[in-house]
Amino acid sequence: ATDISFWHAMQGPLGDRLNSIVDQFNKSQSDYVVHAVYKGTYAEAMNAGIAAFRGGNAPDILQVFEVGTATMMYAKGAIVPVQEMSEKAGNPINPKDFLGAVASYYSSPAGKLVSMPFNSSTPVFYYNKDAFKKAGLDPQKPPKTWKEVAEAGKKLRAAGLECGYTTSWPAWIQLENFGAWHNKPYTTEDNGFGGLGARLEINKPIYVRHMKFLADMAKAGTFTYGGRGDTPNALFISGKCGMFTGSSGTRASILKNGNFSLGTTTLPYYADVKGAPQNTIIGGASLWVFAKKSPAVYKGVTKFFKFLSSPEQAAAWHQDTGYVPITKAGYDLTKKSGYYDKNPGTEIAVNELNATTTKNSRGVRLGYLPQIRDIEEGDMEQIFAGKVTAQAGLDNAVKRGNELLVRFEKSVK
Ligand SMILES: O=P(O)(O)OC[C@H](O)CO
């Protein structure tokens, strides 16, 4: 049999589920054996994959978070576009099978899939219904607007909760998705989809307003900054925070490890902003295939990808994890089975994504976006700690982030 190496960043219930899919694939046929290896966080896995490629021993498949998309796409000679690979293997992957928001995120300007959609998420608003009851809040009426989040935060704290509200992935949720949800540009050039000349717009009034709002909440003790990436998940899962914005893909670990009744609703917005709420954008990761592998490997990878995106697997992965169903058939199967009616809140992520996107809400495609997030989050930490004003912090993020965008533009021209 042909061996296929697959480096990924899924841990906890997600890693268990991923291993089980790989086992099922390996047992379903005898020509290929996929070896799944956990390589740390998304950033660590991406760096490990790129370093291995440079050293001449890249894995066959690498899971890369959505913000690494532009970097991978422009890494000419390092990757093979998946649609092209599947066509050459005689087993074409059809981009039309995927949900529009998912396919367009991972497609070339010519509309061809460059990477394989797998775990697509979007941020949702989670809340602890038991804590709501304790604070005299109606668990059937979660906050809809940011103003209501701040008010609920006060009540939760007054009822003795250690933390009102926290968020994971600060840059993804509070800047990238915040912009799309309010239909405001994140950068020029259609958030980077229009060209390499895109420059950050996150020091505009809407973002300054939001950062100031969160800094004021932090000062009032109703918002607790919990760190970057998914580190803050623990604050909510442990029951310390009553409200949390996080990835839809965190659902599995909240249900497994949280000891309270979970509520899920749409992201808050500012009610006076025209056009809000628009739609959220996808996060999570997709699967990239490295160049210079044998035809047998590409045939096997194609077969594995077809297996992953089969209606049954796509529906099961969605239902078991909280990631969105990446294919239309996976979604239909889930709906028909009555899953959404039986599991209230699980359709929120799909609904948030389900809109005709605007140039501000299709997604964000920028080189060095993982590094730009680091810069933004450094400045957000200063803002939330009250060390700099929202405007000064965001001006700094724009200045330093744009330096990277200029560097990327020069490097690929
Ligand atoms: O936790 P995930 O997998 O939904 O990913 C969240 C962010 O999109 C990562 O960049």
PDBQT file of the ligand as one rigid body, heavy atoms in Angstrom, charges set to zero:
ROOT
HETATM    1  O1  LIG A 501     -10.808  27.183  16.067  1.00  0.00    +0.000 OA
HETATM    2  P1  LIG A 501     -11.036  27.117  14.597  1.00  0.00    +0.000 P 
HETATM    3  O2  LIG A 501     -10.517  25.855  13.988  1.00  0.00    +0.000 OA
HETATM    4  O3  LIG A 501     -12.444  27.352  14.254  1.00  0.00    +0.000 OA
HETATM    5  O4  LIG A 501     -10.197  28.285  13.938  1.00  0.00    +0.000 OA
HETATM    6  C1  LIG A 501     -10.370  29.594  14.360  1.00  0.00    +0.000 C 
HETATM    7  C2  LIG A 501      -9.623  30.555  13.465  1.00  0.00    +0.000 C 
HETATM    8  O5  LIG A 501     -10.290  30.692  12.263  1.00  0.00    +0.000 OA
HETATM    9  C3  LIG A 501      -8.213  30.131  13.195  1.00  0.00    +0.000 C 
HETATM   10  O6  LIG A 501      -7.551  31.029  12.382  1.00  0.00    +0.000 OA
ENDROOT
TORSDOF 0
